[in-house]
C-alpha cells in the first residue's frame, strides 16, 4: 500500500529527486576513483562537472516538490515529513560534490599507502547509497519492508566510522608535515560525511515508519 494514497505526483517527484541524487553520487564515485588513480585534472574536473549538474537538477526537483506541497498536497504532518526527508537526501549529493571540490581546489596529494582504505570507505559508502535508495522507495511502496534496510545503513555507517578512525591513524603515523596531515584528515572527514548524512536519512525514515504504526 502506498504511504500517501492518491498523491502520485508527490511520490513521483520524490523518487525522481532521489534518482538525480543517486546519479550525482555515481559521478562522485567515478570522480574519486579517477583522482585516486592519478588521472589528469581535466578528466576529474569533467566528472566533477557532471556531479554538479546532477546535483543542480536534484535541487530543481526538490524545489518543485516544495512548491507542490506548499500548494496543498498531503496533510500537514506528511508535508513536514516529506520536506525533511527530501532535504536530507539532497545533502547526500552536496556531500559528494564537496569531496571532489576539496580534492581539486586544494590539489591534494594522496599518499599511495592511503589509497586502499579510501577506496574501502568509498565502496562502503556506495553500499549505503543503495540502502538509502531502497529504503525511500519502500517507504512509498511497502513500508513493512523498510526497517531491514535502515538497519543495514546503521551497520554500514558504523563500519565507515571504524575505517575513518583507521585512516586518520594511518595519516598521523606518516612522515609528513602537520599541514599535509591536516589536509588529508580533511579529505577523510569530507568523505565520511556522506555516510553520516545517510544515517540521518535512515533515522528520519525510521521515525516516519514508527509514527504510522501508532
C-alpha atoms as an extended CHARMM CRD file, in Angstrom:
* protein
*
       214  EXT
         1         1  UNK       CA              0.0000000000        0.0000000000        0.0000000000  PROA      1               0.0000000000
         2         2  UNK       CA              1.2900000000        3.4590000000       -0.8490000000  PROA      2               0.0000000000
         3         3  UNK       CA              2.1330000000        5.6470000000        2.1310000000  PROA      3               0.0000000000
         4         4  UNK       CA              0.1300000000        8.5700000000        0.7600000000  PROA      4               0.0000000000
         5         5  UNK       CA             -2.7860000000        7.3700000000       -1.3660000000  PROA      5               0.0000000000
         6         6  UNK       CA             -3.6980000000        9.3590000000       -4.4760000000  PROA      6               0.0000000000
         7         7  UNK       CA             -0.6210000000       11.5470000000       -4.1780000000  PROA      7               0.0000000000
         8         8  UNK       CA              1.1830000000       10.0450000000       -7.1130000000  PROA      8               0.0000000000
         9         9  UNK       CA              2.6500000000       13.3790000000       -8.1770000000  PROA      9               0.0000000000
        10        10  UNK       CA              4.4300000000       13.9070000000       -4.8800000000  PROA      10              0.0000000000
        11        11  UNK       CA              5.6680000000       10.3320000000       -4.8240000000  PROA      11              0.0000000000
        12        12  UNK       CA              6.8690000000       10.5890000000       -8.4290000000  PROA      12              0.0000000000
        13        13  UNK       CA              8.7500000000       13.8190000000       -7.7550000000  PROA      13              0.0000000000
        14        14  UNK       CA             10.3730000000       12.4960000000       -4.5780000000  PROA      14              0.0000000000
        15        15  UNK       CA             11.6130000000        9.4010000000       -6.3980000000  PROA      15              0.0000000000
        16        16  UNK       CA             12.7140000000       11.4880000000       -9.3720000000  PROA      16              0.0000000000
        17        17  UNK       CA             14.7190000000       13.6430000000       -6.9740000000  PROA      17              0.0000000000
        18        18  UNK       CA             16.2090000000       10.5060000000       -5.4340000000  PROA      18              0.0000000000
        19        19  UNK       CA             17.2850000000        9.2850000000       -8.8750000000  PROA      19              0.0000000000
        20        20  UNK       CA             19.1840000000       12.5200000000       -9.5320000000  PROA      20              0.0000000000
        21        21  UNK       CA             20.8700000000       12.3590000000       -6.1340000000  PROA      21              0.0000000000
        22        22  UNK       CA             21.9220000000        8.7610000000       -6.8440000000  PROA      22              0.0000000000
        23        23  UNK       CA             23.1560000000        9.8450000000      -10.2810000000  PROA      23              0.0000000000
        24        24  UNK       CA             25.1980000000       12.6240000000       -8.6980000000  PROA      24              0.0000000000
        25        25  UNK       CA             26.7120000000       10.1950000000       -6.1920000000  PROA      25              0.0000000000
        26        26  UNK       CA             27.5470000000        7.8170000000       -9.0270000000  PROA      26              0.0000000000
        27        27  UNK       CA             29.5160000000       10.5540000000      -10.7560000000  PROA      27              0.0000000000
        28        28  UNK       CA             31.1670000000       11.3510000000       -7.4270000000  PROA      28              0.0000000000
        29        29  UNK       CA             32.3360000000        7.7430000000       -7.1200000000  PROA      29              0.0000000000
        30        30  UNK       CA             33.7290000000        7.8690000000      -10.6680000000  PROA      30              0.0000000000
        31        31  UNK       CA             35.4790000000       11.1600000000       -9.9650000000  PROA      31              0.0000000000
        32        32  UNK       CA             37.0060000000        9.9440000000       -6.7260000000  PROA      32              0.0000000000
        33        33  UNK       CA             38.2950000000        6.7700000000       -8.3560000000  PROA      33              0.0000000000
        34        34  UNK       CA             39.7740000000        8.7990000000      -11.2180000000  PROA      34              0.0000000000
        35        35  UNK       CA             41.5150000000       11.0500000000       -8.7030000000  PROA      35              0.0000000000
        36        36  UNK       CA             42.8700000000        8.1160000000       -6.7100000000  PROA      36              0.0000000000
        37        37  UNK       CA             44.1020000000        6.5600000000       -9.9640000000  PROA      37              0.0000000000
        38        38  UNK       CA             46.0940000000        9.7020000000      -10.6490000000  PROA      38              0.0000000000
        39        39  UNK       CA             44.2000000000       10.6490000000      -13.7900000000  PROA      39              0.0000000000
        40        40  UNK       CA             44.7020000000       14.1500000000      -15.1550000000  PROA      40              0.0000000000
        41        41  UNK       CA             42.8210000000       17.0630000000      -13.6030000000  PROA      41              0.0000000000
        42        42  UNK       CA             40.8600000000       17.7590000000      -16.8040000000  PROA      42              0.0000000000
        43        43  UNK       CA             39.2920000000       14.2960000000      -16.6190000000  PROA      43              0.0000000000
        44        44  UNK       CA             38.4400000000       14.6100000000      -12.9270000000  PROA      44              0.0000000000
        45        45  UNK       CA             37.0770000000       18.1360000000      -13.3740000000  PROA      45              0.0000000000
        46        46  UNK       CA             34.8420000000       16.9170000000      -16.2000000000  PROA      46              0.0000000000
        47        47  UNK       CA             33.3960000000       14.2290000000      -13.9210000000  PROA      47              0.0000000000
        48        48  UNK       CA             33.0400000000       16.7920000000      -11.1260000000  PROA      48              0.0000000000
        49        49  UNK       CA             31.0380000000       18.9770000000      -13.5050000000  PROA      49              0.0000000000
        50        50  UNK       CA             28.6920000000       16.0620000000      -14.2080000000  PROA      50              0.0000000000
        51        51  UNK       CA             28.3460000000       15.5970000000      -10.4400000000  PROA      51              0.0000000000
        52        52  UNK       CA             27.4230000000       19.2640000000      -10.0940000000  PROA      52              0.0000000000
        53        53  UNK       CA             24.8960000000       19.1630000000      -12.9380000000  PROA      53              0.0000000000
        54        54  UNK       CA             23.0910000000       16.1650000000      -11.4820000000  PROA      54              0.0000000000
        55        55  UNK       CA             23.1070000000       17.8110000000       -8.0440000000  PROA      55              0.0000000000
        56        56  UNK       CA             21.7000000000       21.0290000000       -9.5320000000  PROA      56              0.0000000000
        57        57  UNK       CA             18.9140000000       19.0900000000      -11.2570000000  PROA      57              0.0000000000
        58        58  UNK       CA             18.1430000000       17.4100000000       -7.9320000000  PROA      58              0.0000000000
        59        59  UNK       CA             17.8520000000       20.8880000000       -6.3990000000  PROA      59              0.0000000000
        60        60  UNK       CA             15.3830000000       21.8900000000       -9.1230000000  PROA      60              0.0000000000
        61        61  UNK       CA             13.2260000000       18.8420000000       -8.4250000000  PROA      61              0.0000000000
        62        62  UNK       CA             13.4080000000       19.4430000000       -4.6700000000  PROA      62              0.0000000000
        63        63  UNK       CA             12.0620000000       22.9530000000       -5.1920000000  PROA      63              0.0000000000
        64        64  UNK       CA              9.2870000000       21.5060000000       -7.3540000000  PROA      64              0.0000000000
        65        65  UNK       CA              8.3510000000       19.1280000000       -4.5420000000  PROA      65              0.0000000000
        66        66  UNK       CA              8.3170000000       22.0320000000       -2.0870000000  PROA      66              0.0000000000
        67        67  UNK       CA              6.0740000000       24.0910000000       -4.3820000000  PROA      67              0.0000000000
        68        68  UNK       CA              3.6900000000       21.1550000000       -4.7950000000  PROA      68              0.0000000000
        69        69  UNK       CA              3.4740000000       20.6350000000       -1.0360000000  PROA      69              0.0000000000
        70        70  UNK       CA              3.0150000000       24.3310000000       -0.3310000000  PROA      70              0.0000000000
        71        71  UNK       CA              0.1910000000       24.2050000000       -2.8610000000  PROA      71              0.0000000000
        72        72  UNK       CA             -1.7080000000       21.8970000000       -0.5320000000  PROA      72              0.0000000000
        73        73  UNK       CA             -0.7180000000       18.3740000000       -1.4690000000  PROA      73              0.0000000000
        74        74  UNK       CA             -0.8340000000       15.9960000000        1.5270000000  PROA      74              0.0000000000
        75        75  UNK       CA             -1.9140000000       16.7110000000        5.0690000000  PROA      75              0.0000000000
        76        76  UNK       CA              0.3030000000       18.9980000000        7.1440000000  PROA      76              0.0000000000
        77        77  UNK       CA              2.1610000000       16.2530000000        9.1070000000  PROA      77              0.0000000000
        78        78  UNK       CA              3.0000000000       14.3730000000        5.9160000000  PROA      78              0.0000000000
        79        79  UNK       CA              4.1320000000       17.5780000000        4.1960000000  PROA      79              0.0000000000
        80        80  UNK       CA              6.5900000000       18.1640000000        7.0310000000  PROA      80              0.0000000000
        81        81  UNK       CA              7.8740000000       14.5880000000        6.7940000000  PROA      81              0.0000000000
        82        82  UNK       CA              8.4430000000       14.7940000000        3.0590000000  PROA      82              0.0000000000
        83        83  UNK       CA             10.1380000000       18.1860000000        3.2510000000  PROA      83              0.0000000000
        84        84  UNK       CA             12.5270000000       16.9590000000        5.9290000000  PROA      84              0.0000000000
        85        85  UNK       CA             13.4600000000       13.7000000000        4.2470000000  PROA      85              0.0000000000
        86        86  UNK       CA             13.9580000000       15.2420000000        0.7920000000  PROA      86              0.0000000000
        87        87  UNK       CA             16.2350000000       17.9080000000        2.2570000000  PROA      87              0.0000000000
        88        88  UNK       CA             18.2670000000       15.2000000000        3.9950000000  PROA      88              0.0000000000
        89        89  UNK       CA             18.5460000000       13.1790000000        0.7870000000  PROA      89              0.0000000000
        90        90  UNK       CA             19.5950000000       16.3290000000       -1.0690000000  PROA      90              0.0000000000
        91        91  UNK       CA             22.5110000000       16.7660000000        1.3470000000  PROA      91              0.0000000000
        92        92  UNK       CA             23.9500000000       13.4450000000        0.1860000000  PROA      92              0.0000000000
        93        93  UNK       CA             24.5900000000       14.8790000000       -3.2710000000  PROA      93              0.0000000000
        94        94  UNK       CA             26.0070000000       18.0540000000       -1.7300000000  PROA      94              0.0000000000
        95        95  UNK       CA             28.4310000000       15.9760000000        0.3350000000  PROA      95              0.0000000000
        96        96  UNK       CA             29.6610000000       14.0110000000       -2.6730000000  PROA      96              0.0000000000
        97        97  UNK       CA             30.2310000000       17.1800000000       -4.6640000000  PROA      97              0.0000000000
        98        98  UNK       CA             32.0950000000       18.6880000000       -1.6980000000  PROA      98              0.0000000000
        99        99  UNK       CA             34.6330000000       15.8460000000       -1.6660000000  PROA      99              0.0000000000
       100       100  UNK       CA             35.6100000000       16.4070000000       -5.3000000000  PROA      100             0.0000000000
       101       101  UNK       CA             35.7570000000       20.1710000000       -4.7940000000  PROA      101             0.0000000000
       102       102  UNK       CA             38.0500000000       19.6970000000       -1.7980000000  PROA      102             0.0000000000
       103       103  UNK       CA             40.4170000000       17.4690000000       -3.7380000000  PROA      103             0.0000000000
       104       104  UNK       CA             40.5160000000       19.6070000000       -6.8620000000  PROA      104             0.0000000000
       105       105  UNK       CA             40.6350000000       23.0710000000       -5.3150000000  PROA      105             0.0000000000
       106       106  UNK       CA             43.4030000000       22.1140000000       -2.8920000000  PROA      106             0.0000000000
       107       107  UNK       CA             45.1900000000       19.7920000000       -5.3180000000  PROA      107             0.0000000000
       108       108  UNK       CA             45.5240000000       17.2310000000       -2.5440000000  PROA      108             0.0000000000
       109       109  UNK       CA             48.3680000000       14.7600000000       -2.9400000000  PROA      109             0.0000000000
       110       110  UNK       CA             47.1370000000       11.3610000000       -1.7420000000  PROA      110             0.0000000000
       111       111  UNK       CA             49.9080000000        9.0600000000       -0.4490000000  PROA      111             0.0000000000
       112       112  UNK       CA             49.8350000000        5.6960000000       -2.2050000000  PROA      112             0.0000000000
       113       113  UNK       CA             49.5740000000        3.8770000000        1.1180000000  PROA      113             0.0000000000
       114       114  UNK       CA             46.3350000000        5.7100000000        1.9550000000  PROA      114             0.0000000000
       115       115  UNK       CA             44.5550000000        4.8690000000       -1.3060000000  PROA      115             0.0000000000
       116       116  UNK       CA             43.3420000000        1.3550000000       -0.3200000000  PROA      116             0.0000000000
       117       117  UNK       CA             41.4820000000        2.4970000000        2.7860000000  PROA      117             0.0000000000
       118       118  UNK       CA             39.9650000000        5.4640000000        0.9710000000  PROA      118             0.0000000000
       119       119  UNK       CA             38.6840000000        3.0010000000       -1.6220000000  PROA      119             0.0000000000
       120       120  UNK       CA             37.2220000000        0.8730000000        1.1700000000  PROA      120             0.0000000000
       121       121  UNK       CA             35.3820000000        3.8910000000        2.5590000000  PROA      121             0.0000000000
       122       122  UNK       CA             34.1180000000        4.7950000000       -0.9170000000  PROA      122             0.0000000000
       123       123  UNK       CA             32.9260000000        1.2240000000       -1.5390000000  PROA      123             0.0000000000
       124       124  UNK       CA             31.0930000000        1.0940000000        1.7830000000  PROA      124             0.0000000000
       125       125  UNK       CA             29.5660000000        4.4930000000        1.0090000000  PROA      125             0.0000000000
       126       126  UNK       CA             28.2690000000        3.1270000000       -2.2960000000  PROA      126             0.0000000000
       127       127  UNK       CA             26.6350000000        0.2300000000       -0.4360000000  PROA      127             0.0000000000
       128       128  UNK       CA             24.9780000000        2.6910000000        1.9350000000  PROA      128             0.0000000000
       129       129  UNK       CA             23.7010000000        4.7170000000       -1.0150000000  PROA      129             0.0000000000
       130       130  UNK       CA             21.9470000000        1.6320000000       -2.3830000000  PROA      130             0.0000000000
       131       131  UNK       CA             20.2900000000        1.0390000000        1.0050000000  PROA      131             0.0000000000
       132       132  UNK       CA             19.0880000000        4.6590000000        1.1450000000  PROA      132             0.0000000000
       133       133  UNK       CA             17.5840000000        4.3160000000       -2.3130000000  PROA      133             0.0000000000
       134       134  UNK       CA             15.8330000000        1.0660000000       -1.3700000000  PROA      134             0.0000000000
       135       135  UNK       CA             14.5770000000        2.4500000000        1.9560000000  PROA      135             0.0000000000
       136       136  UNK       CA             12.9930000000        5.5140000000        0.4080000000  PROA      136             0.0000000000
       137       137  UNK       CA             11.3300000000        3.5460000000       -2.3660000000  PROA      137             0.0000000000
       138       138  UNK       CA              9.9000000000        1.0590000000        0.1180000000  PROA      138             0.0000000000
       139       139  UNK       CA              8.5860000000        3.9130000000        2.2470000000  PROA      139             0.0000000000
       140       140  UNK       CA              6.0980000000        4.5380000000       -0.5580000000  PROA      140             0.0000000000
       141       141  UNK       CA              5.6660000000        1.0230000000       -1.8890000000  PROA      141             0.0000000000
       142       142  UNK       CA              5.9010000000       -1.3590000000        1.0790000000  PROA      142             0.0000000000
       143       143  UNK       CA              6.5050000000        0.2510000000        4.4620000000  PROA      143             0.0000000000
       144       144  UNK       CA              6.7830000000       -3.1250000000        6.1880000000  PROA      144             0.0000000000
       145       145  UNK       CA              9.9860000000       -3.8060000000        4.2740000000  PROA      145             0.0000000000
       146       146  UNK       CA             11.8000000000       -0.6010000000        5.2170000000  PROA      146             0.0000000000
       147       147  UNK       CA             13.4040000000       -1.4160000000        8.5690000000  PROA      147             0.0000000000
       148       148  UNK       CA             15.8950000000       -4.0970000000        7.4540000000  PROA      148             0.0000000000
       149       149  UNK       CA             17.3810000000       -1.5630000000        5.0430000000  PROA      149             0.0000000000
       150       150  UNK       CA             17.5790000000        1.2930000000        7.5220000000  PROA      150             0.0000000000
       151       151  UNK       CA             19.2140000000       -1.1350000000        9.9490000000  PROA      151             0.0000000000
       152       152  UNK       CA             21.7180000000       -2.0240000000        7.2180000000  PROA      152             0.0000000000
       153       153  UNK       CA             22.5400000000        1.6750000000        6.8330000000  PROA      153             0.0000000000
       154       154  UNK       CA             23.2280000000        1.9100000000       10.5620000000  PROA      154             0.0000000000
       155       155  UNK       CA             25.5260000000       -1.1250000000       10.4990000000  PROA      155             0.0000000000
       156       156  UNK       CA             27.4210000000        0.0030000000        7.4130000000  PROA      156             0.0000000000
       157       157  UNK       CA             27.7890000000        3.5400000000        8.7710000000  PROA      157             0.0000000000
       158       158  UNK       CA             29.4200000000        2.0580000000       11.8830000000  PROA      158             0.0000000000
       159       159  UNK       CA             31.8340000000        0.2060000000        9.6130000000  PROA      159             0.0000000000
       160       160  UNK       CA             32.6740000000        3.5080000000        7.9080000000  PROA      160             0.0000000000
       161       161  UNK       CA             33.3280000000        5.0320000000       11.3310000000  PROA      161             0.0000000000
       162       162  UNK       CA             35.8390000000        2.2610000000       12.0130000000  PROA      162             0.0000000000
       163       163  UNK       CA             37.5390000000        2.8380000000        8.6530000000  PROA      163             0.0000000000
       164       164  UNK       CA             37.5950000000        6.5820000000        9.3330000000  PROA      164             0.0000000000
       165       165  UNK       CA             39.4710000000        6.0940000000       12.6050000000  PROA      165             0.0000000000
       166       166  UNK       CA             41.9480000000        3.7280000000       10.9770000000  PROA      166             0.0000000000
       167       167  UNK       CA             42.5280000000        6.0910000000        8.0430000000  PROA      167             0.0000000000
       168       168  UNK       CA             43.2020000000        9.0190000000       10.3650000000  PROA      168             0.0000000000
       169       169  UNK       CA             45.5430000000        6.8460000000       12.4450000000  PROA      169             0.0000000000
       170       170  UNK       CA             47.4610000000        5.9890000000        9.2740000000  PROA      170             0.0000000000
       171       171  UNK       CA             47.7110000000        9.6440000000        8.2580000000  PROA      171             0.0000000000
       172       172  UNK       CA             49.1640000000       10.7890000000       11.5620000000  PROA      172             0.0000000000
       173       173  UNK       CA             51.6520000000        7.9160000000       11.5440000000  PROA      173             0.0000000000
       174       174  UNK       CA             53.0920000000        9.1530000000        8.2350000000  PROA      174             0.0000000000
       175       175  UNK       CA             56.2590000000       11.1680000000        7.9570000000  PROA      175             0.0000000000
       176       176  UNK       CA             54.5120000000       14.2720000000        6.6820000000  PROA      176             0.0000000000
       177       177  UNK       CA             54.2470000000       17.8720000000        7.8210000000  PROA      177             0.0000000000
       178       178  UNK       CA             51.3490000000       18.8090000000       10.0680000000  PROA      178             0.0000000000
       179       179  UNK       CA             49.6870000000       20.8600000000        7.3140000000  PROA      179             0.0000000000
       180       180  UNK       CA             49.7030000000       17.8580000000        4.9640000000  PROA      180             0.0000000000
       181       181  UNK       CA             48.3260000000       15.6000000000        7.6780000000  PROA      181             0.0000000000
       182       182  UNK       CA             45.5050000000       18.0230000000        8.4320000000  PROA      182             0.0000000000
       183       183  UNK       CA             44.7140000000       18.3470000000        4.7410000000  PROA      183             0.0000000000
       184       184  UNK       CA             44.4600000000       14.5690000000        4.3860000000  PROA      184             0.0000000000
       185       185  UNK       CA             42.3610000000       14.3720000000        7.5280000000  PROA      185             0.0000000000
       186       186  UNK       CA             40.0420000000       16.8730000000        5.8360000000  PROA      186             0.0000000000
       187       187  UNK       CA             39.6680000000       14.5430000000        2.8500000000  PROA      187             0.0000000000
       188       188  UNK       CA             38.7070000000       11.6760000000        5.1480000000  PROA      188             0.0000000000
       189       189  UNK       CA             36.1970000000       13.7650000000        7.0900000000  PROA      189             0.0000000000
       190       190  UNK       CA             34.6160000000       15.0540000000        3.8840000000  PROA      190             0.0000000000
       191       191  UNK       CA             34.3500000000       11.5160000000        2.5260000000  PROA      191             0.0000000000
       192       192  UNK       CA             32.6710000000       10.0350000000        5.6080000000  PROA      192             0.0000000000
       193       193  UNK       CA             30.2160000000       12.9530000000        5.7110000000  PROA      193             0.0000000000
       194       194  UNK       CA             28.2020000000       11.1460000000        3.0380000000  PROA      194             0.0000000000
       195       195  UNK       CA             27.5810000000        8.1130000000        5.2550000000  PROA      195             0.0000000000
       196       196  UNK       CA             26.8540000000       10.3680000000        8.2410000000  PROA      196             0.0000000000
       197       197  UNK       CA             24.1530000000       12.1460000000        6.2480000000  PROA      197             0.0000000000
       198       198  UNK       CA             22.8040000000        8.8170000000        5.0140000000  PROA      198             0.0000000000
       199       199  UNK       CA             22.3620000000        7.7570000000        8.6330000000  PROA      199             0.0000000000
       200       200  UNK       CA             20.3690000000       10.9560000000        9.2270000000  PROA      200             0.0000000000
       201       201  UNK       CA             18.0580000000        9.9470000000        6.3640000000  PROA      201             0.0000000000
       202       202  UNK       CA             17.7470000000        6.4700000000        7.8320000000  PROA      202             0.0000000000
       203       203  UNK       CA             16.8560000000        7.8120000000       11.2810000000  PROA      203             0.0000000000
       204       204  UNK       CA             14.1950000000       10.0980000000        9.8030000000  PROA      204             0.0000000000
       205       205  UNK       CA             12.6520000000        7.2720000000        7.7930000000  PROA      205             0.0000000000
       206       206  UNK       CA             12.5550000000        5.0780000000       10.9160000000  PROA      206             0.0000000000
       207       207  UNK       CA             10.6450000000        7.8280000000       12.7280000000  PROA      207             0.0000000000
       208       208  UNK       CA              8.1650000000        8.1650000000        9.8650000000  PROA      208             0.0000000000
       209       209  UNK       CA              7.5380000000        4.4220000000        9.8860000000  PROA      209             0.0000000000
       210       210  UNK       CA              7.1450000000        4.3140000000       13.6630000000  PROA      210             0.0000000000
       211       211  UNK       CA              4.6780000000        7.2150000000       13.6540000000  PROA      211             0.0000000000
       212       212  UNK       CA              2.4620000000        5.4650000000       11.1520000000  PROA      212             0.0000000000
       213       213  UNK       CA              2.4020000000        2.2840000000       13.2210000000  PROA      213             0.0000000000
       214       214  UNK       CA              0.9290000000        4.0790000000       16.2350000000  PROA      214             0.0000000000
